[in-house]
Amino acid sequence: MRIGPLLKNLDDNCNILEISSGAGRLLLQLQRMSRQKINLFANEIEFDATRLEIFQKNQITPLAGAIETIQTDVRFDLIIGVHVIEHVLDPQSVFAWISSHLNPDGVLYLETPDANALCGRIFKDFWGMTHFPRHLNIFNKTNLGAIAQTMPIGVKHEDHSHFRFLEKPLQN
């Protein structure tokens, strides 16, 4: 699993949120993998009754609605967004929400396609057409970094096709 190593750095009773969690498979897998008690939160625009029942059975707290509109006092030690940010209307507002709900030493695990990856280099100006209309935003290191720089979040790791591991540095 690509985010399994993050579990090693989390304390007992840490709060983990998956944005756009869908069926919750990733959260359920994290629950099985974790050796410590973790508090899981799932976000989706809306949840059906079956999914809510599964979440209740597995002690996963649902947070329904667009993430940037969610009202909660919970602060998260890990926020996961796998192939989400490219689908939102206003990425800046999502980053602002994350920044205000991520603990000072928390980690944002984000994956999004990189426009400068091999496909982007091959298709050049036509690469976006392979992603529209489902991807509202197309990112590369420069424009994603520009959004991250407006908040106390910095890029910790990236690979050649996606950006991963954005981290909120410790603050006084």
N, C-alpha and C positions, 0 to 999 in steps of 0.2 A: 504494500500500500504506500502511496506517495506521501501521505502525511503522518504515517505511523511514528516516525522519529520525533514528531512534535510532542507526542504523549509522554515521552521520557522526561521532558522538562516541565511538566505540569504538576502542581501540587494536588494533594487530596482536596476534594470539594471545590475544584476549579469550575468555572462556568465556560461552557463551549456553545457557541451559536453557529449554526449553518444557515446562511442566507440562501433562499430559494432551495429548500431542502427536498422538494418533491416528495417521494415516498418515504424518505428518511433512512434509506439504506446505509448511507455513509455514517450517520449518527449511530445506528444500530451496530454497525461494524466497529466503530470507535468504542462503544460500550462493551462489546465482547473483547476487544483488544486491551483495554485499559486495566492496569493492575490496581489502580486507586479508584476511589469513588469520584465520579465526575457528574456534574450537573449539566444536562443537555437541554438545549433550546433549539426549536425548529422554526424557521420563518418560511412562509409562503403567502402568496396573495390571499388564498383561502384554502381551507382543508375540508375534505369530505368527512362524513361521519365515520367511515371505516378507518381512515387514517388517524382521526382523533382518538378512536378506541385503541388502536395500536400504540399511539404515543402515551396514552394514559397508562396502559398496561406496562409499558417500558419506562415510565417516569421521565418522559420527554415533554417539556413545556412548549406548547405551540404559541407562536407570536404571529398572528394573522394580519396581513396588510403589506403594503409597500414598505420596505425596511426603513426608508427615510421618514416614514410617518409613525413608526412604532414608538409608543410612550412606555418606558420602563425605567426603573431605578437600578436594574441589574447592570453590573459592569462585567465585561467578559475578559477571560484570560486568553481565549483563542476564538477568533472569528474566521469562519471559512466561507469563501465565495468561489466556487468552481464554475467557471464559464457563466458568470452572472453579470459582471460589470458592463460587458459589451451589449447587454440587452436593456439596460435602464435608460430612461429618458434624460436624467440629469446625474451623471456620474459624480460631479462635484458634491451634490447634496448627499449622496450615498457615502462618499468619503468623509464628509463632515459628520454624519451620524455615527459612522464607525469610529472616528477619532474621539467623539464625545462619549462613546460607550465601551471603549477598549481600555482595560486597566493600564496604568502607566508602564508596566513591564510586559504587557500583553502582546500577542502576535496576531497579525492578519495574514492568513494563508489565502492568497488570491491567485487564480489562474485565469488567463485570458489570452486569446490568440495574439501573436506578435506580427504586425504588418511587415516587419523587416525579416521575417523568417524566410525559409527557402521558397515557399509558395508566393509570398509577397514579392520576392526578388524575381521570380519567374514571370508572374503575371503583371508586375509593375502597376500601372495605373488602373488595370482591370481587375486587380485582386479583390477590391471591395465588392465587385459584382458577384463574387463567389460567396459572399457572406450576407448581402442584403437580400430581402428586407428583415431577416431575423436578427441580424446584428445592427443595432442602431449606432454603435460607436466602434471604430476600428483604432486600436492602440498600437503604438510603438514605444520604444524606450523613452523618447523625447516627450511625447504628449502625455503618457502615463506618469512619467517623472514630474512633469509640470504640475499635474494635479496633486501628486503626493507631496510636492514641495510646499504647497499652500497650507499643508497640515503637518503636524509633528509625526509624519510617517515617512520612512525611507525604504528604499529597495535593499533587501538583504541578499537575495539570490534571484537569479534568472537563468533560464536555459534558452536554447536556440529557437524554440517554437512558442513558448509561453512564458509569461512572467509568473514567478512563484515567490512566496515568502516576503511579504511586506511587513515591516516591523515598526512598532511604535517605540521609540527609544525611551529610556528612563527619564523621568522629569522630576524636578525638585518640588 
